[in-house]
Amino acid sequence: MRLLPLLAPLIAIQLVLLAAALIDLIRRPRTRGPKWAWGLAIAFISIFGPLAYFLFGRSDE
């Protein structure tokens, strides 16, 4: 139970990044690479999936 106050902000950041990345992926007409692969990466690669999408997956449009 001592870890919960330390983990709560990390969990909140993860959920916000996950939601923001998935919403952006759905709304964006083009990405660098297949959308389904980015969706899997965002959903299953913890905090690094959404960060990788924002850094490398978004198209310049």
PDB file of N, H, CA, C and O in Angstrom:
ATOM      1  N   MET A   1       0.811  -1.202   0.000  1.00  0.00           N
ATOM      2  CA  MET A   1       0.000   0.000   0.000  1.00  0.00           C
ATOM      3  C   MET A   1       0.854   1.264   0.000  1.00  0.00           C
ATOM      4  O   MET A   1       0.363   2.336  -0.354  1.00  0.00           O
ATOM      5  N   ARG A   2       2.099   1.158   0.384  1.00  0.00           N
ATOM      6  H   ARG A   2       2.498   0.287   0.671  1.00  0.00           H
ATOM      7  CA  ARG A   2       2.964   2.337   0.379  1.00  0.00           C
ATOM      8  C   ARG A   2       3.315   2.784  -1.037  1.00  0.00           C
ATOM      9  O   ARG A   2       3.625   3.954  -1.265  1.00  0.00           O
ATOM     10  N   LEU A   3       3.266   1.870  -1.968  1.00  0.00           N
ATOM     11  H   LEU A   3       3.014   0.920  -1.783  1.00  0.00           H
ATOM     12  CA  LEU A   3       3.606   2.209  -3.344  1.00  0.00           C
ATOM     13  C   LEU A   3       2.484   2.916  -4.086  1.00  0.00           C
ATOM     14  O   LEU A   3       2.740   3.598  -5.078  1.00  0.00           O
ATOM     15  N   LEU A   4       1.269   2.771  -3.635  1.00  0.00           N
ATOM     16  H   LEU A   4       1.061   2.217  -2.829  1.00  0.00           H
ATOM     17  CA  LEU A   4       0.134   3.355  -4.342  1.00  0.00           C
ATOM     18  C   LEU A   4       0.258   4.867  -4.528  1.00  0.00           C
ATOM     19  O   LEU A   4       0.001   5.344  -5.634  1.00  0.00           O
ATOM     20  N   PRO A   5       0.638   5.650  -3.516  1.00  0.00           N
ATOM     21  CA  PRO A   5       0.801   7.089  -3.753  1.00  0.00           C
ATOM     22  C   PRO A   5       1.914   7.411  -4.751  1.00  0.00           C
ATOM     23  O   PRO A   5       1.870   8.444  -5.419  1.00  0.00           O
ATOM     24  N   LEU A   6       2.896   6.539  -4.851  1.00  0.00           N
ATOM     25  H   LEU A   6       2.931   5.700  -4.308  1.00  0.00           H
ATOM     26  CA  LEU A   6       3.970   6.757  -5.813  1.00  0.00           C
ATOM     27  C   LEU A   6       3.569   6.335  -7.222  1.00  0.00           C
ATOM     28  O   LEU A   6       3.984   6.953  -8.202  1.00  0.00           O
ATOM     29  N   LEU A   7       2.775   5.300  -7.321  1.00  0.00           N
ATOM     30  H   LEU A   7       2.438   4.797  -6.526  1.00  0.00           H
ATOM     31  CA  LEU A   7       2.368   4.792  -8.625  1.00  0.00           C
ATOM     32  C   LEU A   7       1.174   5.526  -9.220  1.00  0.00           C
ATOM     33  O   LEU A   7       1.005   5.520 -10.439  1.00  0.00           O
ATOM     34  N   ALA A   8       0.363   6.142  -8.417  1.00  0.00           N
ATOM     35  H   ALA A   8       0.500   6.147  -7.427  1.00  0.00           H
ATOM     36  CA  ALA A   8      -0.847   6.814  -8.908  1.00  0.00           C
ATOM     37  C   ALA A   8      -0.547   7.856  -9.989  1.00  0.00           C
ATOM     38  O   ALA A   8      -1.236   7.864 -11.009  1.00  0.00           O
ATOM     39  N   PRO A   9       0.452   8.741  -9.817  1.00  0.00           N
ATOM     40  CA  PRO A   9       0.737   9.699 -10.895  1.00  0.00           C
ATOM     41  C   PRO A   9       1.211   9.017 -12.180  1.00  0.00           C
ATOM     42  O   PRO A   9       0.864   9.458 -13.275  1.00  0.00           O
ATOM     43  N   LEU A  10       1.993   7.957 -12.057  1.00  0.00           N
ATOM     44  H   LEU A  10       2.276   7.599 -11.167  1.00  0.00           H
ATOM     45  CA  LEU A  10       2.452   7.240 -13.248  1.00  0.00           C
ATOM     46  C   LEU A  10       1.296   6.561 -13.971  1.00  0.00           C
ATOM     47  O   LEU A  10       1.253   6.542 -15.201  1.00  0.00           O
ATOM     48  N   ILE A  11       0.380   6.016 -13.221  1.00  0.00           N
ATOM     49  H   ILE A  11       0.415   6.032 -12.222  1.00  0.00           H
ATOM     50  CA  ILE A  11      -0.798   5.390 -13.822  1.00  0.00           C
ATOM     51  C   ILE A  11      -1.655   6.441 -14.519  1.00  0.00           C
ATOM     52  O   ILE A  11      -2.166   6.200 -15.613  1.00  0.00           O
ATOM     53  N   ALA A  12      -1.811   7.591 -13.899  1.00  0.00           N
ATOM     54  H   ALA A  12      -1.395   7.787 -13.010  1.00  0.00           H
ATOM     55  CA  ALA A  12      -2.593   8.672 -14.509  1.00  0.00           C
ATOM     56  C   ALA A  12      -1.938   9.155 -15.801  1.00  0.00           C
ATOM     57  O   ALA A  12      -2.625   9.376 -16.798  1.00  0.00           O
ATOM     58  N   ILE A  13      -0.622   9.320 -15.792  1.00  0.00           N
ATOM     59  H   ILE A  13      -0.063   9.141 -14.982  1.00  0.00           H
ATOM     60  CA  ILE A  13       0.101   9.747 -16.997  1.00  0.00           C
ATOM     61  C   ILE A  13      -0.064   8.708 -18.099  1.00  0.00           C
ATOM     62  O   ILE A  13      -0.301   9.062 -19.254  1.00  0.00           O
ATOM     63  N   GLN A  14       0.058   7.441 -17.756  1.00  0.00           N
ATOM     64  H   GLN A  14       0.251   7.153 -16.818  1.00  0.00           H
ATOM     65  CA  GLN A  14      -0.104   6.363 -18.731  1.00  0.00           C
ATOM     66  C   GLN A  14      -1.489   6.403 -19.359  1.00  0.00           C
ATOM     67  O   GLN A  14      -1.615   6.289 -20.579  1.00  0.00           O
ATOM     68  N   LEU A  15      -2.522   6.563 -18.553  1.00  0.00           N
ATOM     69  H   LEU A  15      -2.419   6.656 -17.563  1.00  0.00           H
ATOM     70  CA  LEU A  15      -3.887   6.576 -19.077  1.00  0.00           C
ATOM     71  C   LEU A  15      -4.149   7.786 -19.964  1.00  0.00           C
ATOM     72  O   LEU A  15      -4.820   7.672 -20.989  1.00  0.00           O
ATOM     73  N   VAL A  16      -3.625   8.940 -19.577  1.00  0.00           N
ATOM     74  H   VAL A  16      -3.080   9.033 -18.744  1.00  0.00           H
ATOM     75  CA  VAL A  16      -3.799  10.146 -20.394  1.00  0.00           C
ATOM     76  C   VAL A  16      -3.074   9.994 -21.725  1.00  0.00           C
ATOM     77  O   VAL A  16      -3.633  10.317 -22.773  1.00  0.00           O
ATOM     78  N   LEU A  17      -1.830   9.503 -21.697  1.00  0.00           N
ATOM     79  H   LEU A  17      -1.376   9.240 -20.846  1.00  0.00           H
ATOM     80  CA  LEU A  17      -1.089   9.288 -22.941  1.00  0.00           C
ATOM     81  C   LEU A  17      -1.778   8.260 -23.830  1.00  0.00           C
ATOM     82  O   LEU A  17      -1.864   8.444 -25.044  1.00  0.00           O
ATOM     83  N   LEU A  18      -2.262   7.194 -23.237  1.00  0.00           N
ATOM     84  H   LEU A  18      -2.192   7.045 -22.251  1.00  0.00           H
ATOM     85  CA  LEU A  18      -2.957   6.154 -23.989  1.00  0.00           C
ATOM     86  C   LEU A  18      -4.189   6.723 -24.684  1.00  0.00           C
ATOM     87  O   LEU A  18      -4.383   6.507 -25.880  1.00  0.00           O
ATOM     88  N   ALA A  19      -5.010   7.441 -23.950  1.00  0.00           N
ATOM     89  H   ALA A  19      -4.852   7.617 -22.978  1.00  0.00           H
ATOM     90  CA  ALA A  19      -6.232   8.015 -24.523  1.00  0.00           C
ATOM     91  C   ALA A  19      -5.906   9.044 -25.600  1.00  0.00           C
ATOM     92  O   ALA A  19      -6.521   9.036 -26.666  1.00  0.00           O
ATOM     93  N   ALA A  20      -4.954   9.923 -25.337  1.00  0.00           N
ATOM     94  H   ALA A  20      -4.455   9.929 -24.471  1.00  0.00           H
ATOM     95  CA  ALA A  20      -4.599  10.961 -26.308  1.00  0.00           C
ATOM     96  C   ALA A  20      -4.041  10.348 -27.588  1.00  0.00           C
ATOM     97  O   ALA A  20      -4.381  10.788 -28.686  1.00  0.00           O
ATOM     98  N   ALA A  21      -3.197   9.347 -27.455  1.00  0.00           N
ATOM     99  H   ALA A  21      -2.921   8.989 -26.563  1.00  0.00           H
ATOM    100  CA  ALA A  21      -2.606   8.716 -28.632  1.00  0.00           C
ATOM    101  C   ALA A  21      -3.660   7.975 -29.450  1.00  0.00           C
ATOM    102  O   ALA A  21      -3.660   8.064 -30.677  1.00  0.00           O
ATOM    103  N   LEU A  22      -4.552   7.252 -28.793  1.00  0.00           N
ATOM    104  H   LEU A  22      -4.552   7.179 -27.796  1.00  0.00           H
ATOM    105  CA  LEU A  22      -5.591   6.530 -29.531  1.00  0.00           C
ATOM    106  C   LEU A  22      -6.559   7.482 -30.219  1.00  0.00           C
ATOM    107  O   LEU A  22      -6.968   7.233 -31.354  1.00  0.00           O
ATOM    108  N   ILE A  23      -6.927   8.554 -29.557  1.00  0.00           N
ATOM    109  H   ILE A  23      -6.596   8.757 -28.635  1.00  0.00           H
ATOM    110  CA  ILE A  23      -7.819   9.544 -30.175  1.00  0.00           C
ATOM    111  C   ILE A  23      -7.140  10.189 -31.374  1.00  0.00           C
ATOM    112  O   ILE A  23      -7.760  10.356 -32.424  1.00  0.00           O
ATOM    113  N   ASP A  24      -5.869  10.553 -31.225  1.00  0.00           N
ATOM    114  H   ASP A  24      -5.365  10.417 -30.372  1.00  0.00           H
ATOM    115  CA  ASP A  24      -5.136  11.156 -32.337  1.00  0.00           C
ATOM    116  C   ASP A  24      -5.001  10.167 -33.491  1.00  0.00           C
ATOM    117  O   ASP A  24      -5.144  10.548 -34.653  1.00  0.00           O
ATOM    118  N   LEU A  25      -4.728   8.915 -33.184  1.00  0.00           N
ATOM    119  H   LEU A  25      -4.612   8.605 -32.240  1.00  0.00           H
ATOM    120  CA  LEU A  25      -4.595   7.891 -34.221  1.00  0.00           C
ATOM    121  C   LEU A  25      -5.898   7.727 -34.996  1.00  0.00           C
ATOM    122  O   LEU A  25      -5.876   7.607 -36.221  1.00  0.00           O
ATOM    123  N   ILE A  26      -7.015   7.719 -34.305  1.00  0.00           N
ATOM    124  H   ILE A  26      -7.033   7.816 -33.310  1.00  0.00           H
ATOM    125  CA  ILE A  26      -8.311   7.556 -34.965  1.00  0.00           C
ATOM    126  C   ILE A  26      -8.632   8.764 -35.844  1.00  0.00           C
ATOM    127  O   ILE A  26      -9.160   8.602 -36.944  1.00  0.00           O
ATOM    128  N   ARG A  27      -8.329   9.943 -35.385  1.00  0.00           N
ATOM    129  H   ARG A  27      -7.900  10.075 -34.491  1.00  0.00           H
ATOM    130  CA  ARG A  27      -8.683  11.168 -36.119  1.00  0.00           C
ATOM    131  C   ARG A  27      -7.727  11.488 -37.266  1.00  0.00           C
ATOM    132  O   ARG A  27      -8.112  12.180 -38.208  1.00  0.00           O
ATOM    133  N   ARG A  28      -6.511  11.006 -37.205  1.00  0.00           N
ATOM    134  H   ARG A  28      -6.198  10.444 -36.440  1.00  0.00           H
ATOM    135  CA  ARG A  28      -5.501  11.344 -38.208  1.00  0.00           C
ATOM    136  C   ARG A  28      -5.694  10.473 -39.453  1.00  0.00           C
ATOM    137  O   ARG A  28      -5.746   9.247 -39.346  1.00  0.00           O
ATOM    138  N   PRO A  29      -5.803  11.104 -40.647  1.00  0.00           N
ATOM    139  CA  PRO A  29      -6.050  10.313 -41.856  1.00  0.00           C
ATOM    140  C   PRO A  29      -4.851   9.459 -42.278  1.00  0.00           C
ATOM    141  O   PRO A  29      -5.038   8.385 -42.849  1.00  0.00           O
ATOM    142  N   ARG A  30      -3.627   9.916 -42.009  1.00  0.00           N
ATOM    143  H   ARG A  30      -3.475  10.788 -41.545  1.00  0.00           H
ATOM    144  CA  ARG A  30      -2.438   9.168 -42.425  1.00  0.00           C
ATOM    145  C   ARG A  30      -1.435   9.111 -41.282  1.00  0.00           C
ATOM    146  O   ARG A  30      -1.317  10.045 -40.489  1.00  0.00           O
ATOM    147  N   THR A  31      -0.721   8.002 -41.213  1.00  0.00           N
ATOM    148  H   THR A  31      -0.817   7.243 -41.857  1.00  0.00           H
ATOM    149  CA  THR A  31       0.348   7.834 -40.233  1.00  0.00           C
ATOM    150  C   THR A  31       1.559   7.245 -40.937  1.00  0.00           C
ATOM    151  O   THR A  31       1.466   6.779 -42.073  1.00  0.00           O
ATOM    152  N   ARG A  32       2.680   7.269 -40.261  1.00  0.00           N
ATOM    153  H   ARG A  32       2.755   7.647 -39.338  1.00  0.00           H
ATOM    154  CA  ARG A  32       3.873   6.600 -40.784  1.00  0.00           C
ATOM    155  C   ARG A  32       3.799   5.145 -40.352  1.00  0.00           C
ATOM    156  O   ARG A  32       4.149   4.807 -39.221  1.00  0.00           O
ATOM    157  N   GLY A  33       3.351   4.300 -41.237  1.00  0.00           N
ATOM    158  H   GLY A  33       3.066   4.574 -42.156  1.00  0.00           H
ATOM    159  CA  GLY A  33       3.151   2.890 -40.915  1.00  0.00           C
ATOM    160  C   GLY A  33       1.673   2.590 -40.787  1.00  0.00           C
ATOM    161  O   GLY A  33       0.844   3.500 -40.765  1.00  0.00           O
ATOM    162  N   PRO A  34       1.346   1.310 -40.702  1.00  0.00           N
ATOM    163  CA  PRO A  34      -0.069   0.931 -40.627  1.00  0.00           C
ATOM    164  C   PRO A  34      -0.715   1.337 -39.303  1.00  0.00           C
ATOM    165  O   PRO A  34      -0.120   1.214 -38.233  1.00  0.00           O
ATOM    166  N   LYS A  35      -1.940   1.820 -39.413  1.00  0.00           N
ATOM    167  H   LYS A  35      -2.423   1.919 -40.283  1.00  0.00           H
ATOM    168  CA  LYS A  35      -2.656   2.264 -38.209  1.00  0.00           C
ATOM    169  C   LYS A  35      -2.868   1.128 -37.217  1.00  0.00           C
ATOM    170  O   LYS A  35      -2.775   1.340 -36.008  1.00  0.00           O
ATOM    171  N   TRP A  36      -3.150  -0.069 -37.709  1.00  0.00           N
ATOM    172  H   TRP A  36      -3.225  -0.241 -38.691  1.00  0.00           H
ATOM    173  CA  TRP A  36      -3.402  -1.187 -36.804  1.00  0.00           C
ATOM    174  C   TRP A  36      -2.164  -1.491 -35.966  1.00  0.00           C
ATOM    175  O   TRP A  36      -2.279  -1.831 -34.788  1.00  0.00           O
ATOM    176  N   ALA A  37      -0.973  -1.368 -36.572  1.00  0.00           N
ATOM    177  H   ALA A  37      -0.879  -1.091 -37.529  1.00  0.00           H
ATOM    178  CA  ALA A  37       0.261  -1.636 -35.825  1.00  0.00           C
ATOM    179  C   ALA A  37       0.482  -0.574 -34.756  1.00  0.00           C
ATOM    180  O   ALA A  37       0.893  -0.888 -33.640  1.00  0.00           O
ATOM    181  N   TRP A  38       0.210   0.690 -35.098  1.00  0.00           N
ATOM    182  H   TRP A  38      -0.124   0.946 -36.006  1.00  0.00           H
ATOM    183  CA  TRP A  38       0.341   1.750 -34.099  1.00  0.00           C
ATOM    184  C   TRP A  38      -0.680   1.563 -32.986  1.00  0.00           C
ATOM    185  O   TRP A  38      -0.377   1.810 -31.819  1.00  0.00           O
ATOM    186  N   GLY A  39      -1.878   1.131 -33.335  1.00  0.00           N
ATOM    187  H   GLY A  39      -2.124   0.931 -34.283  1.00  0.00           H
ATOM    188  CA  GLY A  39      -2.886   0.876 -32.306  1.00  0.00           C
ATOM    189  C   GLY A  39      -2.445  -0.199 -31.325  1.00  0.00           C
ATOM    190  O   GLY A  39      -2.633  -0.059 -30.116  1.00  0.00           O
ATOM    191  N   LEU A  40      -1.861  -1.267 -31.842  1.00  0.00           N
ATOM    192  H   LEU A  40      -1.708  -1.381 -32.824  1.00  0.00           H
ATOM    193  CA  LEU A  40      -1.349  -2.322 -30.963  1.00  0.00           C
ATOM    194  C   LEU A  40      -0.201  -1.816 -30.098  1.00  0.00           C
ATOM    195  O   LEU A  40      -0.137  -2.112 -28.905  1.00  0.00           O
ATOM    196  N   ALA A  41       0.706  -1.051 -30.705  1.00  0.00           N
ATOM    197  H   ALA A  41       0.655  -0.811 -31.674  1.00  0.00           H
ATOM    198  CA  ALA A  41       1.846  -0.521 -29.943  1.00  0.00           C
ATOM    199  C   ALA A  41       1.369   0.415 -28.839  1.00  0.00           C
ATOM    200  O   ALA A  41       1.856   0.353 -27.711  1.00  0.00           O
ATOM    201  N   ILE A  42       0.422   1.275 -29.168  1.00  0.00           N
ATOM    202  H   ILE A  42       0.026   1.325 -30.085  1.00  0.00           H
ATOM    203  CA  ILE A  42      -0.102   2.216 -28.173  1.00  0.00           C
ATOM    204  C   ILE A  42      -0.765   1.459 -27.029  1.00  0.00           C
ATOM    205  O   ILE A  42      -0.578   1.801 -25.862  1.00  0.00           O
ATOM    206  N   ALA A  43      -1.532   0.443 -27.361  1.00  0.00           N
ATOM    207  H   ALA A  43      -1.685   0.165 -28.310  1.00  0.00           H
ATOM    208  CA  ALA A  43      -2.309  -0.267 -26.345  1.00  0.00           C
ATOM    209  C   ALA A  43      -1.471  -1.200 -25.475  1.00  0.00           C
ATOM    210  O   ALA A  43      -1.763  -1.368 -24.291  1.00  0.00           O
ATOM    211  N   PHE A  44      -0.431  -1.808 -26.051  1.00  0.00           N
ATOM    212  H   PHE A  44      -0.194  -1.671 -27.012  1.00  0.00           H
ATOM    213  CA  PHE A  44       0.236  -2.888 -25.328  1.00  0.00           C
ATOM    214  C   PHE A  44       1.680  -2.613 -24.911  1.00  0.00           C
ATOM    215  O   PHE A  44       2.269  -3.436 -24.209  1.00  0.00           O
ATOM    216  N   ILE A  45       2.262  -1.507 -25.308  1.00  0.00           N
ATOM    217  H   ILE A  45       1.784  -0.839 -25.878  1.00  0.00           H
ATOM    218  CA  ILE A  45       3.656  -1.256 -24.937  1.00  0.00           C
ATOM    219  C   ILE A  45       3.712  -0.139 -23.900  1.00  0.00           C
ATOM    220  O   ILE A  45       4.428   0.847 -24.076  1.00  0.00           O
ATOM    221  N   SER A  46       2.983  -0.294 -22.862  1.00  0.00           N
ATOM    222  H   SER A  46       2.402  -1.095 -22.719  1.00  0.00           H
ATOM    223  CA  SER A  46       3.007   0.584 -21.696  1.00  0.00           C
ATOM    224  C   SER A  46       3.137   2.049 -22.082  1.00  0.00           C
ATOM    225  O   SER A  46       2.444   2.506 -22.990  1.00  0.00           O
ATOM    226  N   ILE A  47       3.994   2.782 -21.424  1.00  0.00           N
ATOM    227  H   ILE A  47       4.557   2.410 -20.686  1.00  0.00           H
ATOM    228  CA  ILE A  47       4.125   4.216 -21.662  1.00  0.00           C
ATOM    229  C   ILE A  47       4.928   4.508 -22.931  1.00  0.00           C
ATOM    230  O   ILE A  47       4.826   5.600 -23.490  1.00  0.00           O
ATOM    231  N   PHE A  48       5.721   3.541 -23.385  1.00  0.00           N
ATOM    232  H   PHE A  48       5.803   2.654 -22.931  1.00  0.00           H
ATOM    233  CA  PHE A  48       6.586   3.774 -24.539  1.00  0.00           C
ATOM    234  C   PHE A  48       5.839   3.703 -25.866  1.00  0.00           C
ATOM    235  O   PHE A  48       6.267   4.332 -26.834  1.00  0.00           O
ATOM    236  N   GLY A  49       4.749   2.967 -25.942  1.00  0.00           N
ATOM    237  H   GLY A  49       4.402   2.456 -25.156  1.00  0.00           H
ATOM    238  CA  GLY A  49       3.957   2.901 -27.168  1.00  0.00           C
ATOM    239  C   GLY A  49       3.369   4.248 -27.556  1.00  0.00           C
ATOM    240  O   GLY A  49       3.568   4.694 -28.686  1.00  0.00           O
ATOM    241  N   PRO A  50       2.643   4.919 -26.644  1.00  0.00           N
ATOM    242  CA  PRO A  50       2.131   6.250 -26.978  1.00  0.00           C
ATOM    243  C   PRO A  50       3.239   7.263 -27.268  1.00  0.00           C
ATOM    244  O   PRO A  50       3.104   8.086 -28.173  1.00  0.00           O
ATOM    245  N   LEU A  51       4.325   7.207 -26.510  1.00  0.00           N
ATOM    246  H   LEU A  51       4.434   6.538 -25.774  1.00  0.00           H
ATOM    247  CA  LEU A  51       5.434   8.138 -26.761  1.00  0.00           C
ATOM    248  C   LEU A  51       6.050   7.897 -28.135  1.00  0.00           C
ATOM    249  O   LEU A  51       6.347   8.851 -28.853  1.00  0.00           O
ATOM    250  N   ALA A  52       6.244   6.636 -28.508  1.00  0.00           N
ATOM    251  H   ALA A  52       6.003   5.861 -27.925  1.00  0.00           H
ATOM    252  CA  ALA A  52       6.792   6.320 -29.829  1.00  0.00           C
ATOM    253  C   ALA A  52       5.857   6.810 -30.926  1.00  0.00           C
ATOM    254  O   ALA A  52       6.313   7.324 -31.947  1.00  0.00           O
ATOM    255  N   TYR A  53       4.554   6.656 -30.723  1.00  0.00           N
ATOM    256  H   TYR A  53       4.183   6.239 -29.893  1.00  0.00           H
ATOM    257  CA  TYR A  53       3.598   7.141 -31.722  1.00  0.00           C
ATOM    258  C   TYR A  53       3.708   8.652 -31.891  1.00  0.00           C
ATOM    259  O   TYR A  53       3.764   9.150 -33.015  1.00  0.00           O
ATOM    260  N   PHE A  54       3.739   9.379 -30.783  1.00  0.00           N
ATOM    261  H   PHE A  54       3.693   8.975 -29.870  1.00  0.00           H
ATOM    262  CA  PHE A  54       3.818  10.837 -30.886  1.00  0.00           C
ATOM    263  C   PHE A  54       5.145  11.291 -31.490  1.00  0.00           C
ATOM    264  O   PHE A  54       5.184  12.308 -32.184  1.00  0.00           O
ATOM    265  N   LEU A  55       6.217  10.571 -31.246  1.00  0.00           N
ATOM    266  H   LEU A  55       6.185   9.746 -30.682  1.00  0.00           H
ATOM    267  CA  LEU A  55       7.520  10.967 -31.778  1.00  0.00           C
ATOM    268  C   LEU A  55       7.737  10.521 -33.221  1.00  0.00           C
ATOM    269  O   LEU A  55       8.307  11.270 -34.015  1.00  0.00           O
ATOM    270  N   PHE A  56       7.291   9.308 -33.576  1.00  0.00           N
ATOM    271  H   PHE A  56       6.828   8.700 -32.932  1.00  0.00           H
ATOM    272  CA  PHE A  56       7.643   8.740 -34.872  1.00  0.00           C
ATOM    273  C   PHE A  56       6.460   8.388 -35.765  1.00  0.00           C
ATOM    274  O   PHE A  56       6.633   8.297 -36.981  1.00  0.00           O
ATOM    275  N   GLY A  57       5.287   8.188 -35.224  1.00  0.00           N
ATOM    276  H   GLY A  57       5.146   8.262 -34.237  1.00  0.00           H
ATOM    277  CA  GLY A  57       4.180   7.656 -36.005  1.00  0.00           C
ATOM    278  C   GLY A  57       3.301   8.671 -36.690  1.00  0.00           C
ATOM    279  O   GLY A  57       2.670   8.369 -37.702  1.00  0.00           O
ATOM    280  N   ARG A  58       3.252   9.869 -36.150  1.00  0.00           N
ATOM    281  H   ARG A  58       3.765  10.114 -35.327  1.00  0.00           H
ATOM    282  CA  ARG A  58       2.360  10.878 -36.720  1.00  0.00           C
ATOM    283  C   ARG A  58       2.910  11.385 -38.039  1.00  0.00           C
ATOM    284  O   ARG A  58       4.107  11.636 -38.175  1.00  0.00           O
ATOM    285  N   SER A  59       2.020  11.533 -39.007  1.00  0.00           N
ATOM    286  H   SER A  59       1.047  11.329 -38.897  1.00  0.00           H
ATOM    287  CA  SER A  59       2.393  12.091 -40.299  1.00  0.00           C
ATOM    288  C   SER A  59       2.511  13.604 -40.170  1.00  0.00           C
ATOM    289  O   SER A  59       1.939  14.199 -39.256  1.00  0.00           O
ATOM    290  N   ASP A  60       3.239  14.216 -41.067  1.00  0.00           N
ATOM    291  H   ASP A  60       3.704  13.733 -41.809  1.00  0.00           H
ATOM    292  CA  ASP A  60       3.478  15.662 -40.996  1.00  0.00           C
ATOM    293  C   ASP A  60       2.319  16.505 -41.512  1.00  0.00           C
ATOM    294  O   ASP A  60       2.443  17.726 -41.607  1.00  0.00           O
ATOM    295  N   GLU A  61       1.220  15.892 -41.840  1.00  0.00           N
ATOM    296  H   GLU A  61       1.119  14.900 -41.763  1.00  0.00           H
ATOM    297  CA  GLU A  61       0.075  16.644 -42.376  1.00  0.00           C
ATOM    298  C   GLU A  61      -0.520  17.567 -41.362  1.00  0.00           C
ATOM    299  O   GLU A  61      -1.488  18.267 -41.658  1.00  0.00           O
TER     300      GLU A  61
END
